[in-house]
């Protein structure tokens, strides 16, 4: 089956400084993909670049195909049809994405008119249906309210409703539960999962929360310093991470059952894009790094069915992990 989205060699630089260094991703129709990694890894930039949402001074190269059609560098008219119509995005800070001086009705109806061509009674009825769908209580009355009259969780639900207004094939959720308490987080994630199942929609979930990704995604891509370093089905990645960085992320999670153990933090920080080390970007922080790691950046290579890792020490990494588990 051809992929819904195919990203190949996607690279981004700001003022000559590379921040994405050749990202390759494929996303099937109806699939949920998790994108994880520390801040500064390039998770959000990947999709902002793919949708042409970066500033004009950004240098973007590579290929982004939607249903086989190239959209990277497409004209504004075509991108306007793609963004919100075929592909919708929920941004990290939902409150800043809404206009504070316009009612929810005005903003939601504007989206429906643009992407669905609705007007009159039909657009108002659809706006009401979407608010009901995302669980806004007393939706008929609250359509006339302003963004500041809603709680943080309700604002996020409204943003989901606006994202769904164009019946997208792909929803990109960029940290959709940031700044929400645990109960509201669970409600928002359950809402996204149920809507995705009902609509047959693909989803990309960008998150720092590995538990959220494990529960809601079919496949996971781990990003580090502008590259994907491991990609695998969700259950395989969390049960048996191969790349030392993926091991570090998962090793820092406290276990919910079994014996207590000391959490192992990853030393150091993500390198500054302007002073990226030679070879593997993770080598300065990696306990298994060898001399070859400091000379050549490994490419993402298959290690099993539906699984790829960018590490020349992958087997040594797996043996080390098995040894730690045995202890």
MITOR-492799 format. One line per field, with one value per residue: residue number from 1; z, x, y of N, C-alpha, C, O in turn. Coordinates in steps of 0.1 Angstrom, whole numbers. Layout:
BEGIN
resi	c(NUM;...);
npz	c(Z;...);
npx	c(X;...);
npy	c(Y;...);
capz	c(Z;...);
capx	c(X;...);
capy	c(Y;...);
cpz	c(Z;...);
cpx	c(X;...);
cpy	c(Y;...);
opz	c(Z;...);
opx	c(X;...);
opy	c(Y;...);
//
This chain:
BEGIN
resi	c(1;2;3;4;5;6;7;8;9;10;11;12;13;14;15;16;17;18;19;20;21;22;23;24;25;26;27;28;29;30;31;32;33;34;35;36;37;38;39;40;41;42;43;44;45;46;47;48;49;50;51;52;53;54;55;56;57;58;59;60;61;62;63;64;65;66;67;68;69;70;71;72;73;74;75;76;77;78;79;80;81;82;83;84;85;86;87;88;89;90;91;92;93;94;95;96;97;98;99;100;101;102;103;104;105;106;107;108;109;110;111;112;113;114;115;116;117;118;119;120;121;122;123;124;125;126;127;128;129;130;131;132;133;134;135;136;137;138;139;140;141;142;143;144;145;146;147;148;149;150;151;152;153;154;155;156;157;158;159;160;161;162;163;164;165;166;167;168;169;170;171;172;173;174;175;176;177;178;179;180;181;182;183;184;185;186;187;188;189;190;191;192;193;194;195;196;197;198;199;200;201;202;203;204;205;206;207;208;209;210;211;212;213;214;215;216;217;218;219;220;221;222;223;224;225;226;227;228;229;230;231;232;233;234;235;236;237;238;239;240;241;242;243;244;245;246;247;248;249;250;251;252;253;254;255;256;257;258;259;260;261;262;263;264;265;266;267;268;269;270;271;272;273;274;275;276;277;278;279;280;281;282;283;284;285;286;287;288;289;290;291;292;293;294;295;296;297;298;299;300;301;302;303;304;305;306;307;308;309;310;311;312;313;314;315;316;317;318;319;320;321;322;323;324;325;326;327);
npz	c(0;-9;9;29;36;26;35;25;30;43;51;71;75;94;88;77;95;101;113;109;96;73;73;71;67;67;65;70;58;82;103;135;145;167;178;193;217;231;239;212;194;169;163;161;141;119;109;106;86;66;60;51;69;81;88;62;59;64;52;32;22;3;1;3;1;-4;-7;-29;-43;-47;-21;-9;-12;-28;-43;-27;-30;-34;-10;8;4;12;39;68;53;39;58;92;120;155;176;201;220;226;233;223;196;190;182;204;203;188;186;194;176;153;146;142;123;102;95;86;64;47;43;38;23;34;43;57;74;74;80;106;119;116;130;156;158;157;181;200;194;204;230;244;269;268;242;222;234;241;218;212;229;241;236;262;280;284;299;301;292;278;258;244;234;217;198;187;175;156;141;130;113;86;78;79;64;79;111;130;161;182;211;225;251;268;297;308;334;349;347;328;306;301;292;269;253;250;237;212;203;200;181;160;154;146;123;107;105;100;124;138;167;186;213;246;265;271;280;272;244;241;247;228;201;171;159;165;162;171;177;174;177;151;135;127;149;157;147;151;156;182;205;203;204;231;246;238;232;209;200;218;227;227;245;268;271;277;299;318;328;355;368;370;383;400;412;429;413;406;388;356;343;312;305;300;274;246;216;205;175;160;167;161;170;153;134;149;165;190;202;222;245;249;264;252;230;204;188;159;159;162;138;116;107;114;92;90;92;83;108;113;104;96;112;121;127;136;142;147;167;174;180;202;219;224;236;260;272;276;295;317;323;332;356);
npx	c(9;7;23;6;19;51;83;114;148;146;157;167;178;188;199;222;228;225;195;177;187;184;159;139;108;79;43;15;-19;-44;-27;-10;16;42;64;93;117;143;138;146;154;142;116;91;99;102;76;65;82;75;50;53;54;74;96;104;131;142;161;151;151;148;122;87;59;25;1;16;20;41;46;64;76;55;30;13;-15;-20;-9;-26;-49;-41;-32;-51;-72;-64;-44;-42;-32;-25;-13;13;6;-25;-41;-28;-33;-59;-80;-83;-103;-124;-154;-160;-177;-174;-147;-146;-166;-155;-133;-147;-161;-140;-126;-146;-166;-190;-220;-244;-271;-261;-234;-234;-247;-229;-207;-217;-221;-195;-184;-200;-190;-164;-169;-177;-195;-230;-230;-244;-250;-224;-211;-211;-193;-161;-126;-113;-131;-131;-118;-84;-83;-107;-102;-83;-99;-115;-96;-91;-115;-115;-94;-105;-124;-120;-122;-97;-71;-49;-38;-18;-6;9;25;-1;-11;2;7;-17;-36;-33;-57;-72;-55;-56;-83;-82;-65;-78;-100;-88;-79;-103;-117;-99;-101;-129;-129;-110;-85;-51;-25;0;18;34;55;69;63;67;51;25;29;34;9;-8;2;10;35;68;91;123;139;170;190;183;179;165;170;161;136;106;80;57;53;76;97;95;98;123;145;170;189;214;205;177;175;184;163;141;151;151;126;104;97;64;58;73;107;122;143;173;170;184;200;205;236;248;238;215;234;244;231;248;274;279;290;316;309;288;262;253;274;292;277;274;278;288;302;326;358;353;327;331;338;321;288;262;239;203;195;180;172;156;123;103;118;144;176;200;230;262;270;250;245;262;251;226;233;245;222;207;224;222;195;195;209);
npy	c(-12;22;49;74;98;106;113;124;127;152;184;212;245;273;305;293;274;240;224;204;173;156;139;110;96;76;74;56;54;60;53;56;76;80;106;112;126;147;182;204;185;184;177;192;210;194;188;214;223;205;213;238;259;273;302;326;328;304;276;251;217;187;161;160;141;139;115;107;131;159;182;199;231;238;260;288;286;259;248;260;245;220;224;222;212;186;180;186;205;206;229;235;255;261;283;305;302;308;336;362;382;374;355;320;308;324;319;291;287;302;285;263;273;279;254;236;248;255;273;297;282;257;258;267;246;226;235;234;207;198;209;195;170;170;173;197;211;222;233;248;273;281;286;312;323;337;330;334;326;300;270;256;230;229;248;234;213;228;236;211;205;225;216;193;203;204;177;161;140;135;141;162;163;183;181;179;179;196;215;208;193;159;144;158;156;128;126;142;128;103;113;121;96;81;96;94;67;65;82;71;83;93;99;119;120;142;142;146;128;96;75;83;82;54;43;53;51;34;31;42;69;79;109;127;154;165;143;111;84;60;37;20;-5;3;-14;-30;-12;-1;-24;-34;-15;-3;16;35;60;58;38;52;71;55;41;61;62;56;24;9;-14;-43;-47;-19;4;23;52;60;87;104;116;150;173;180;186;219;231;248;240;212;180;160;131;107;123;117;106;120;117;91;60;38;45;43;47;48;59;86;96;92;99;77;61;57;24;-8;-32;-52;-65;-38;-22;1;14;39;34;23;7;-9;-37;-41;-23;-35;-59;-48;-37;-60;-72;-54;-58;-84;-81);
capz	c(0;-9;21;29;36;24;37;22;30;47;58;73;81;97;86;73;106;100;124;105;88;65;79;63;74;59;73;62;61;95;113;145;147;178;175;207;218;239;232;203;185;156;161;156;129;108;104;102;73;57;57;46;80;87;83;48;58;65;39;33;10;4;-6;11;-8;1;-17;-41;-49;-40;-16;-4;-22;-36;-42;-15;-32;-31;4;16;3;20;54;73;45;40;69;102;131;168;181;215;229;219;236;214;183;189;182;216;202;180;192;189;164;142;142;137;110;92;91;79;51;39;38;34;15;40;46;63;85;74;87;121;124;116;141;168;158;161;196;207;192;212;244;250;274;264;230;215;241;242;205;212;239;236;241;276;288;285;306;292;285;268;246;236;227;206;187;180;167;144;132;124;105;72;76;74;64;88;122;137;174;188;225;227;265;275;307;313;345;344;344;315;296;297;285;256;245;247;226;200;199;196;168;149;150;139;111;99;102;105;134;143;181;191;228;255;274;265;284;263;231;242;248;217;188;165;156;172;157;181;171;182;170;138;128;134;153;158;143;154;162;196;215;202;209;245;252;234;225;204;200;232;231;230;258;278;273;284;312;328;332;367;366;377;392;401;422;427;408;404;374;350;335;301;308;290;267;231;212;198;160;154;170;161;169;142;135;156;173;204;208;234;257;248;272;243;218;201;179;146;161;162;125;106;112;109;85;95;85;88;116;114;97;101;123;116;138;131;152;143;179;178;187;215;227;228;246;272;277;282;307;327;327;340;369);
capx	c(0;15;21;-2;29;65;93;127;160;142;168;163;189;185;212;233;231;215;187;173;199;181;148;132;96;67;32;4;-33;-50;-16;-6;30;48;77;98;131;144;136;157;157;137;103;81;104;100;63;64;89;68;37;56;50;86;98;109;146;146;165;144;154;143;110;75;49;12;-5;24;22;51;40;74;79;43;25;4;-29;-20;-7;-38;-58;-35;-32;-64;-80;-58;-35;-45;-22;-28;-1;16;-1;-37;-46;-23;-38;-72;-81;-90;-114;-135;-161;-156;-186;-168;-135;-149;-174;-145;-126;-156;-164;-128;-122;-157;-175;-204;-225;-257;-275;-253;-221;-237;-251;-217;-199;-224;-218;-180;-183;-206;-181;-152;-173;-179;-209;-239;-223;-252;-248;-210;-205;-210;-183;-148;-116;-109;-142;-130;-106;-73;-88;-118;-96;-77;-109;-119;-86;-93;-127;-111;-85;-113;-134;-117;-121;-83;-66;-38;-38;-5;-8;22;23;-15;-16;11;1;-30;-34;-33;-70;-76;-46;-62;-95;-79;-58;-89;-108;-81;-79;-116;-120;-91;-107;-141;-128;-100;-76;-38;-21;13;17;47;54;80;58;68;39;14;32;33;-5;-16;8;13;49;75;104;130;147;180;199;179;179;158;180;155;122;101;66;57;56;90;107;95;102;136;152;183;199;217;197;164;176;185;150;132;157;148;112;103;88;52;57;86;116;126;157;178;168;196;198;214;245;250;226;215;244;240;233;259;286;276;302;318;305;275;259;251;287;298;269;271;288;293;309;340;365;346;315;334;343;311;274;256;226;193;195;171;178;145;111;97;126;156;185;212;240;272;272;237;245;268;241;215;240;246;209;203;231;216;182;198;213);
capy	c(0;34;57;86;108;101;124;118;137;166;191;226;253;287;313;284;264;229;220;190;168;144;131;101;91;72;73;49;58;54;49;66;76;89;113;115;131;158;195;207;173;187;170;201;216;184;190;227;224;197;220;252;269;279;315;326;327;290;269;238;209;173;158;157;137;136;107;107;144;167;195;208;241;241;273;291;281;244;246;264;234;209;227;223;203;172;178;196;205;211;234;233;264;263;296;315;299;314;350;365;392;368;343;306;306;331;312;278;288;306;273;254;279;279;241;227;256;256;287;298;273;245;260;268;233;218;240;229;192;196;212;183;158;171;172;210;211;234;238;258;286;285;290;327;328;341;320;335;321;285;264;252;217;232;254;223;206;236;235;198;207;233;208;183;209;201;163;158;126;134;151;163;168;187;182;183;179;205;224;203;183;145;140;164;149;115;129;147;117;94;119;120;82;77;103;88;54;68;89;65;93;91;109;121;125;147;143;142;118;83;67;87;76;40;39;58;50;21;31;53;74;86;119;133;164;167;130;99;75;46;37;7;-6;8;-24;-35;-1;0;-37;-38;-4;-7;27;39;72;53;31;62;77;46;38;72;61;48;13;9;-26;-50;-41;-5;5;36;58;64;99;106;127;160;179;179;196;231;229;255;233;198;172;152;117;105;134;113;99;125;113;76;51;27;51;39;57;50;67;100;100;92;98;65;63;48;11;-18;-42;-62;-61;-26;-16;7;21;46;32;13;-1;-14;-50;-39;-16;-45;-68;-41;-36;-73;-74;-46;-64;-96;-77);
cpz	c(0;3;19;27;35;25;34;22;34;55;59;79;83;97;84;84;104;113;122;95;81;71;69;71;64;69;65;66;73;105;123;148;158;174;188;206;226;232;224;194;171;153;155;142;117;101;100;88;63;52;52;56;86;81;69;48;60;52;41;20;13;-3;5;1;0;-9;-30;-47;-40;-35;-10;-15;-31;-34;-31;-17;-29;-17;13;15;11;35;58;66;46;53;79;113;143;174;196;224;223;222;227;199;180;190;195;215;193;188;186;176;152;137;136;124;99;86;82;65;42;34;34;25;21;43;52;74;86;82;102;127;125;127;154;169;162;176;204;206;201;227;251;255;270;252;223;221;240;229;205;222;233;242;256;285;290;293;296;285;275;256;237;228;215;194;180;171;154;135;125;114;90;68;71;73;74;99;129;150;181;202;229;242;274;284;312;325;340;340;330;304;292;289;271;247;241;236;213;194;193;182;157;144;142;125;102;96;107;115;137;157;185;206;234;264;268;268;275;249;230;241;235;203;184;163;162;164;167;174;180;173;155;129;135;136;155;154;144;157;177;206;215;207;224;252;249;226;221;205;215;236;235;243;270;281;281;297;322;333;345;364;375;386;392;411;419;422;406;390;369;340;324;304;297;285;252;226;204;183;154;157;172;161;157;144;141;166;188;210;220;246;258;255;263;231;217;191;165;147;160;148;114;112;106;102;91;86;91;97;118;106;104;112;117;128;131;142;148;155;183;185;200;225;232;238;260;279;284;294;319;332;335;354;378);
cpx	c(9;12;12;8;43;74;107;138;156;153;164;175;184;198;224;236;220;208;180;183;195;171;141;120;86;55;20;-10;-38;-40;-14;9;34;61;82;113;131;141;149;161;152;123;93;86;102;87;60;70;81;55;40;53;63;88;105;124;151;150;160;147;149;130;99;64;36;4;3;27;31;44;51;78;67;38;15;-10;-30;-18;-19;-49;-54;-37;-47;-74;-75;-51;-38;-34;-27;-15;1;8;-14;-43;-41;-27;-52;-72;-89;-102;-125;-141;-157;-165;-179;-156;-137;-157;-165;-137;-135;-159;-152;-125;-134;-167;-189;-207;-239;-260;-266;-240;-223;-240;-238;-208;-204;-221;-204;-178;-189;-196;-169;-156;-173;-193;-217;-233;-231;-250;-233;-203;-203;-200;-170;-138;-113;-120;-142;-118;-96;-77;-98;-112;-89;-87;-114;-109;-87;-105;-123;-102;-94;-123;-132;-117;-108;-80;-55;-39;-25;-8;5;20;9;-19;-6;3;-13;-27;-37;-46;-75;-68;-52;-74;-92;-73;-69;-98;-101;-81;-92;-120;-112;-97;-120;-139;-117;-88;-62;-34;-6;13;32;46;67;76;57;56;27;16;30;18;-12;-10;11;28;55;88;110;140;158;189;196;178;170;169;174;141;117;87;67;60;70;100;107;99;117;143;166;193;201;209;183;164;176;171;141;138;154;134;111;93;76;51;71;94;119;140;160;176;181;194;209;223;245;237;227;225;237;242;244;273;284;289;304;313;291;273;257;264;292;290;268;282;294;300;323;346;358;334;318;339;332;297;267;242;216;192;186;178;168;134;105;105;139;163;196;223;249;275;259;237;251;258;230;221;241;232;204;211;226;203;185;202;201);
cpy	c(12;42;69;98;101;113;117;130;151;172;206;233;267;295;304;274;253;226;206;185;155;135;123;95;87;70;67;56;52;51;60;65;85;94;118;119;143;171;198;196;175;181;180;207;207;187;204;229;217;205;234;262;276;293;315;325;313;284;255;230;195;171;155;154;134;128;107;120;153;180;204;218;244;255;275;285;267;241;250;252;222;212;230;215;189;169;189;194;212;216;233;242;268;277;306;313;304;329;355;375;386;356;330;303;312;323;298;278;293;294;264;260;278;265;232;235;257;271;286;289;261;246;261;254;224;222;235;214;190;198;200;171;158;173;186;210;224;241;249;272;290;288;305;332;331;331;321;330;306;281;260;239;220;239;244;216;215;236;221;199;215;225;198;189;206;186;158;143;124;145;151;170;171;190;187;184;188;214;220;193;169;140;145;158;136;117;133;136;106;100;118;105;77;84;97;75;56;73;82;74;89;102;108;127;129;149;140;131;104;74;71;81;61;35;43;57;36;19;43;56;82;96;124;142;164;155;120;89;61;47;22;7;-3;-2;-29;-24;-1;-13;-39;-26;-8;4;32;51;67;45;41;68;68;42;49;71;52;36;13;-3;-32;-42;-27;-5;20;41;63;75;98;118;137;165;177;190;208;229;236;249;218;190;164;138;117;116;130;107;106;122;98;68;41;32;46;49;59;59;82;105;100;91;86;68;53;35;1;-28;-54;-57;-49;-19;-11;14;27;45;21;4;-7;-27;-49;-32;-26;-54;-61;-39;-49;-76;-66;-52;-76;-92;-73);
opz	c(8;8;7;19;42;16;40;15;29;66;50;88;75;104;90;82;106;123;131;86;82;76;59;81;53;80;54;77;75;116;120;152;159;169;195;196;229;219;228;186;162;141;145;133;106;89;90;80;52;40;50;52;96;71;66;38;59;42;49;9;25;-13;14;-6;10;-20;-41;-57;-28;-42;-7;-27;-40;-24;-25;-8;-23;-11;23;24;17;43;53;71;52;58;76;116;142;176;203;235;215;213;223;191;169;197;195;224;190;195;175;167;141;125;126;115;87;74;72;55;30;22;27;19;13;44;53;83;97;89;110;138;135;134;163;180;170;182;214;215;206;235;263;248;268;252;218;213;238;228;198;224;221;252;263;297;296;293;284;273;265;244;225;216;204;183;168;160;143;122;113;106;83;57;60;80;78;95;134;151;185;206;235;244;286;280;318;325;330;330;322;293;279;279;261;235;230;227;203;182;183;174;146;132;132;116;90;85;118;115;138;158;187;210;229;270;259;260;271;243;221;235;232;193;192;164;164;160;173;165;192;162;146;117;147;127;155;158;139;161;184;215;225;214;230;264;258;214;229;210;223;248;245;251;280;293;291;306;334;342;345;358;386;396;386;418;407;425;405;380;376;330;325;306;285;290;247;230;198;179;144;151;182;153;150;156;138;174;197;222;229;258;267;252;266;222;226;187;161;138;157;146;104;121;94;107;97;74;103;93;122;100;116;120;109;136;121;150;145;153;195;195;210;236;244;248;270;291;295;304;330;344;345;363;389);
opx	c(18;1;12;7;45;74;110;136;162;156;157;182;176;208;235;245;208;215;178;187;202;175;136;123;84;57;17;-11;-37;-44;-16;14;30;70;76;120;121;140;160;171;157;119;87;78;99;86;52;65;79;51;31;49;61;83;111;130;163;142;165;145;147;127;102;59;37;1;-3;34;29;38;48;81;68;42;10;-16;-40;-25;-22;-57;-62;-41;-53;-84;-82;-51;-38;-29;-33;-6;-9;4;-15;-49;-49;-25;-56;-64;-101;-110;-135;-134;-151;-159;-178;-154;-131;-154;-167;-135;-130;-160;-154;-122;-132;-177;-198;-199;-245;-251;-264;-236;-215;-236;-237;-201;-197;-218;-201;-171;-183;-195;-165;-147;-171;-203;-211;-232;-225;-249;-231;-192;-195;-199;-168;-141;-111;-117;-150;-108;-99;-74;-98;-117;-90;-85;-117;-113;-85;-104;-128;-103;-90;-129;-142;-114;-106;-86;-52;-41;-20;-11;13;15;7;-30;-7;-8;-19;-17;-42;-47;-80;-73;-53;-77;-98;-77;-68;-102;-107;-83;-93;-126;-117;-97;-123;-147;-116;-82;-61;-40;-1;8;40;38;75;84;49;52;20;7;24;15;-23;-17;14;34;48;95;104;148;156;193;205;177;169;176;182;134;124;81;77;68;76;109;118;104;124;145;173;204;192;205;177;154;170;168;135;130;156;130;117;83;76;43;81;90;120;148;152;179;189;187;219;218;243;226;237;224;227;252;250;283;287;298;294;312;282;281;259;264;296;295;261;294;305;304;330;339;357;330;309;343;333;295;266;235;220;190;185;190;172;134;103;99;145;156;202;225;245;281;258;230;247;258;226;214;239;231;199;205;226;200;177;200;203);
opy	c(14;43;75;107;91;122;107;140;160;167;211;227;272;292;306;265;255;224;199;193;145;124;128;89;93;65;73;62;39;46;72;54;97;87;127;117;149;171;196;197;169;180;177;209;212;187;206;236;221;203;242;273;283;296;305;320;311;285;247;235;191;178;147;163;126;134;107;121;154;187;216;215;252;262;265;281;262;233;243;251;215;203;238;210;180;158;201;184;223;208;230;238;277;283;315;322;304;335;351;376;394;349;329;297;305;321;294;270;289;293;259;252;276;263;222;228;259;280;275;287;256;237;256;251;217;214;231;209;180;191;197;164;148;175;187;209;235;253;258;282;302;293;310;344;327;325;311;328;300;289;259;238;213;237;245;212;209;236;221;194;211;226;194;182;206;182;152;135;112;157;140;182;161;201;197;190;186;220;228;186;167;133;137;156;134;109;128;135;101;92;114;103;71;77;96;72;49;70;86;73;82;112;97;138;120;157;132;124;101;66;61;76;56;25;36;60;27;9;53;47;92;92;125;137;164;156;121;84;51;57;13;17;-6;0;-33;-28;0;-12;-45;-28;-14;3;32;52;72;46;39;70;72;39;46;79;41;38;18;-3;-27;-33;-23;-14;29;33;69;74;93;129;134;163;173;201;207;224;232;252;212;193;161;133;125;118;138;104;99;123;94;70;35;25;45;58;70;66;90;117;108;83;85;77;43;36;0;-32;-65;-46;-49;-12;-18;20;22;55;10;-7;-10;-29;-55;-36;-25;-58;-67;-41;-49;-82;-72;-52;-79;-100;-70);
//
